[in-house]
Amino acid sequence: MDRTLTTSRGGLCVAAALGLLAPTAQAVEDAAVQRCRAMPEAAARLACYDAMPLLAAVPAAVLEPAVPAAVQSFGRERREEPQAISSHIAGVFEGWGPTSRIKLANGQVWQVADGSEGVYFLQSPKVTVKRALMGGFQLEIEGARRAPRVRRVE
């Protein structure tokens, strides 16, 4: 007896549904399953299985598992997050080194991540942190010719 079940419409195979959804499969009467299983012709057997109310009783959450929000938004532009923020560095700013931490007036602390350095003497310069390529950030400092790549640490 051929027990292979497929559908021409690309739907779920009833055998897979019975195997994967055991608690739901109990809702189908054993007699109806036995009746379909006993049919020798594959097309008639498939039509019998398709006529069962099994899949209609399966909650959508079982057939389509929940996908985390991070996975759903992967590859899409993040519109809820700003592309840049502006602030300033309070007091005298003398520059940065390869792992310097730069505290902004808004309370954020950013660390130089690219190993660059710059020597400046600036009084309370305005800064803009912008999204850079590959998911990083760049700190543009008013009056500085260079903009280090940074990562937020606080």
N, C-alpha and C positions, 0 to 999 in steps of 0.2 A: 504494500500500500504506500503510495507517494504521500509523504507528509509535508512537502515543501509548499509553502503558501506565499504568493506574491500578488501584487496588485498592479494592474496596468496604469493606474492613476498615480502611482508613486506614493500612495498612502502608507500608513503603518501596517506592517504585517501583523495579523492577528496572533500568530504564534509568539512573536516578539512581545506584543502587548500583554499576552497572558504570562509570559516569563518575567517581564520587567515590572508589571503592575499586578503582582499577585494579590494584594488586598482587594483591588478593584475587580479582579477576575472572579473572586468568590461571589460577586453579585450576579454573575451569569449562571443560570441553572445548568447543572451537570447534564441533564437530559438533552438540552439543546446542543451542548458541545458534543456529546456522544453522537447525536443525530447527524451533525455536520461531519464529524470525523469518519463516520461510516460510509459516506458517499464516495463511490469509486471514481467518479469523473471530477477532475481537478477544477474545472470551471464551475460546476454545480456546487462543489464543496466550498469554493471561494465565495460564491454568491450567498451561500448559507451563512458563512462566517461574517460576511459584510452586512447581512441583515440583522445580526445581533446588536443589541443596544449597548454593548460594552464600551465603545469609545465615547458615546454620548454621555455616559455616566462618569467618565474620568475628568476630574477638574483640570482646567487649563494649566494650573501651576504644576501638575504632575507631568503633563506632556511637554511643557515648555518650562524648564527650570529657570528660576530667577537669575538674571544676569546682574552682577554688581554694577553700580553706576559708573565706576571707574572704567569698566570694560566697555560699557555702552558709549561713553563719551570719547574713548580712545580714538585718536586721529582727527577729531573735530576741533575746530577753533574754540578755545575757552572764552566765551563772551562774558561770563559773569566775573571774570578776573580782569583787572585793568592791565593794559599792556605796559604801563609805566607808572611810577609814583614820583612825586617831587617833594623835597624837603630842603634842609640845609644842615651844615655842620656847624654847631655852635662854637664860637670862639675862633682861635687861631688854628688853621690847618697847615701843617708843615709837610704833608705828603704821606706816602705809604711805602711799605716794603712788601716782600713776597707773601707774608702771612699776616699782615697788619689787619687789625679790626678797626672799623670806622663806624662810630656811633652817630646816628642822625638825630636831628632835633625831635623827630616823631617817636623816638625810643627804639627804633630798629637798629640792630647791629649787623653789619655786613663784613665779611672777611675776604681779603684779596685771595683769589683762587688761581691766578694765572702766573704767579711768580714774578710779576712785573714790579717796578718801583718808580717812584717819581718824587722829586724834591720841589716843594713849593712853599710859599709863605702867603697864605690867603686868609683874609678875615671873614669868617662866617659865610663861606661860599655856598651858593645854591647847588643842589645836586639833583640828578634825575637817575633813578634806577630803571633801566629798560630791559625788556626781555631780549635775549640774544639768541643766536642760532643754537640748535641742539639742546634746548631747554635750560640754558644758562642765563645769567644776568650780567649786565654791564653797568658800571657806575660812572656816569658823566658828571664831572665836577666843573662848575663855572670857573674859568680862568686857567684850567689845566688843559694842556694839549693832548694828553693821553687819557684813556678811559679804561681802567682795569676791569677784568672779569671778576665777579664777586659771587659769593653764596651767602645766604642769610643764616646767621647763627643765633640770633635772638630777635 
